[in-house]
């Protein structure tokens, strides 16, 4: 059985796959950041939900990457986890390169 990295490498040869992967990249980055903030704070989804005054299932949906969170929701996560929300714009070629490098080492 192939590892996820091997599958991604094989599928990346397909132009349709690469296009879809690039299009969804930012959504996955947000989901990863949400999960990392929660884990770094030492919270379960239920604990984070309680601090945000929402439900565990709402936190799970945010972390799935299927639902793009609002800035207000991201601010609630930051406050609940004791972090600071920072949004920035960077050249697209740098964002792509960062994702490629991270994909190789995670």
Protein Blocks (a to p, Z undefined) as FASTA:
>chain_A
ZZfklmmmmmmmpmklmmmmmmmmmmmmmmmmmmmmmmmnopafklmmmmnopafklmmm
mmnomaccdfklmmmmmmmnopacddddddfklmmmmmmmmmmmZZ
